[in-house]
Amino acid sequence: MGAKSWWSQTDSRLLEAALGLAALLVGVFGVLLPTLGVAGLMDPTDTREVEAATATRVPGIVTDAVTGHGMTLTGTHQADLVFADPDLSQRLLLALPEIVGSLLLFLILALLFEMARTLRGGDVFVPVNARRLSVIGLAVLVQALLGPVLPALTTEILVSGTPTAEQVPFSVTFTGEYVLLAFLILALGEVFRRGTKLRADTEGLV
């Protein structure tokens, strides 16, 4: 008599429900609502946290001579760049990092949801899950690279040609944790791929 698995169908459905709910929340609050803000159908994102050039900053309004919209830089070393009435391009640039990051997270959650569904059959070690893990690893790697770059790049575009540009330097800081996590997931995907191939070859000999 084989040993009874500690993982039940109820556990599988609870995991699927949790991943499905997480994906839904990310889709709504991370993608849909910011997109509606960009389109002007909701209150848009109008603030970007930036790193000021000096440690002391006197709050004040700087007028954007190009677009005519008010721009406020307040704070100390970590300052808030606030747009009084952002136009379409500014709304898009302000929301773009959050939307891109949320899309990548949604993709990861959707793939994890599909992997969780394979637990119903009692076996997650199938070739398709190896491919899903590879895509998840690549998505985490892309987020690790884009996460710091996209806010810095869009901020540079937002302040370009304005007096504020002198006070907001281009700054990108990378952290290695997510890069390491991405390579670990990619390695796990390769383990899945080789394991499923080995099992298929072994079954073919029986």
C-alpha positions in Angstrom: 0.0 0.0 0.0 1.4 3.4 -1.0 1.9 6.2 1.4 -1.0 8.7 1.4 0.0 12.1 0.1 -0.4 15.0 2.5 -1.6 17.3 -0.3 -5.3 17.0 -1.0 -7.6 18.2 -3.7 -8.9 20.8 -1.3 -5.4 22.1 -0.8 -5.0 22.4 -4.6 -8.2 24.4 -5.0 -7.3 26.7 -2.1 -3.9 27.4 -3.7 -5.5 28.0 -7.1 -8.1 30.4 -5.4 -5.3 32.3 -3.6 -3.2 32.7 -6.8 -6.3 33.6 -8.9 -7.3 36.2 -6.3 -3.8 37.7 -6.2 -3.7 37.8 -10.1 -7.1 39.6 -10.1 -6.0 42.2 -7.5 -2.8 42.9 -9.4 -4.7 43.2 -12.7 -7.3 45.6 -11.2 -5.1 47.8 -9.0 -1.8 47.5 -10.8 -2.9 47.6 -14.4 -6.6 48.6 -14.9 -6.9 51.5 -12.5 -3.5 53.1 -13.5 -4.5 52.7 -17.2 -7.8 54.4 -16.5 -5.9 57.2 -14.8 -3.7 57.6 -17.9 -6.8 57.8 -20.1 -8.3 60.5 -17.8 -11.2 58.4 -16.7 -10.0 58.4 -13.0 -7.7 60.5 -10.9 -4.3 59.9 -12.5 -0.9 59.3 -10.8 0.6 62.8 -10.4 3.5 62.2 -8.0 6.9 60.5 -8.5 9.4 60.0 -5.7 12.8 61.1 -6.9 16.3 61.5 -5.6 17.2 65.2 -5.3 20.6 66.5 -6.3 21.3 68.0 -2.8 20.3 66.9 0.7 18.3 70.1 1.4 15.5 71.3 -0.8 13.2 74.3 -0.3 9.6 73.4 -1.4 8.4 75.6 -4.3 6.7 75.5 -7.6 8.7 75.4 -10.8 6.8 76.2 -14.0 7.4 73.9 -17.0 8.2 76.3 -19.8 7.5 73.6 -22.4 4.1 72.3 -21.4 3.0 75.1 -19.2 2.0 72.8 -16.3 3.0 73.4 -12.7 5.7 71.1 -11.3 6.5 71.0 -7.6 9.6 69.5 -6.0 9.3 69.1 -2.3 11.3 67.2 0.2 14.9 66.6 1.2 17.2 64.0 -0.3 14.2 61.8 -1.2 11.8 64.3 -2.8 8.4 64.2 -4.3 7.9 65.5 -7.9 4.3 66.5 -8.2 2.5 67.6 -11.3 -0.5 69.9 -10.8 -2.2 69.0 -14.0 -0.3 66.3 -15.9 -1.1 65.9 -19.6 -1.5 62.6 -21.4 2.2 62.0 -22.0 3.1 62.9 -18.4 0.3 60.6 -17.0 1.6 57.8 -19.2 5.2 58.3 -18.0 4.2 58.5 -14.4 2.1 55.3 -14.5 4.3 53.3 -16.9 6.7 51.7 -14.3 3.8 50.5 -12.1 1.9 49.2 -15.1 4.9 47.3 -16.6 5.8 45.9 -13.2 2.2 44.8 -12.5 2.0 43.1 -16.0 5.1 41.1 -15.2 3.7 40.1 -11.8 0.4 39.2 -13.4 2.2 36.9 -15.8 4.1 35.2 -13.0 0.9 34.7 -11.0 -0.9 33.4 -14.0 1.9 30.8 -14.7 1.9 29.8 -11.1 -1.8 29.3 -11.2 -1.4 27.0 -14.2 1.3 25.1 -12.4 -1.0 24.7 -9.4 -3.7 23.3 -11.6 -1.4 20.4 -12.5 -1.4 19.4 -8.8 -5.0 18.1 -9.3 -3.5 15.2 -11.3 -1.0 14.6 -8.5 2.1 15.4 -10.5 3.7 18.8 -11.1 6.8 17.2 -12.8 5.5 17.6 -16.4 7.3 19.2 -19.3 5.0 22.2 -19.6 5.8 23.2 -16.0 9.5 23.3 -16.9 8.7 25.8 -19.6 6.5 27.8 -17.2 9.3 28.0 -14.7 11.7 29.2 -17.4 9.3 32.0 -18.4 8.8 32.9 -14.7 12.6 33.1 -14.2 12.9 35.4 -17.3 10.0 37.6 -16.1 11.7 38.0 -12.7 15.0 38.8 -14.4 13.3 41.4 -16.7 11.7 43.0 -13.6 15.0 43.0 -11.8 16.5 45.0 -14.7 13.5 47.2 -15.6 12.4 47.9 -12.0 15.2 50.4 -11.4 15.7 51.6 -15.0 12.2 52.4 -16.0 11.4 54.9 -13.2 14.8 56.6 -13.7 14.3 56.8 -17.5 10.7 58.1 -17.4 11.7 60.6 -14.7 14.5 61.9 -17.0 12.0 62.3 -19.8 9.5 64.1 -17.5 11.9 66.7 -16.2 13.9 67.1 -19.5 13.9 70.7 -20.7 12.6 72.1 -17.4 14.4 73.9 -14.5 13.7 70.9 -12.3 16.1 68.8 -14.4 19.1 70.4 -12.7 17.8 69.2 -9.3 16.8 65.7 -10.3 19.8 63.7 -11.5 19.5 60.5 -13.5 20.1 57.7 -10.9 19.7 53.9 -11.2 20.4 51.5 -8.3 20.4 47.8 -9.0 20.0 45.1 -6.3 21.2 41.6 -6.7 18.5 39.8 -4.8 16.0 39.5 -7.7 18.7 38.7 -10.2 19.8 35.8 -7.9 16.2 34.7 -7.5 15.7 34.8 -11.3 18.7 32.5 -11.9 17.5 30.1 -9.1 14.1 29.8 -10.8 15.8 29.3 -14.2 17.9 26.6 -12.7 14.9 25.0 -11.1 13.2 25.0 -14.5 16.2 23.2 -16.0 16.0 20.6 -13.2 12.3 20.1 -14.0 13.1 19.8 -17.8 15.9 17.2 -17.3 13.9 15.3 -14.7 10.8 15.0 -16.9 13.0 14.0 -19.9 14.8 11.3 -17.8 11.5 10.0 -16.6 10.1 9.8 -20.1 13.3 8.0 -21.3 13.0 5.5 -18.4 9.3 4.9 -19.0 10.1 4.2 -22.7 12.5 1.4 -21.7 9.9 -0.4 -19.6 
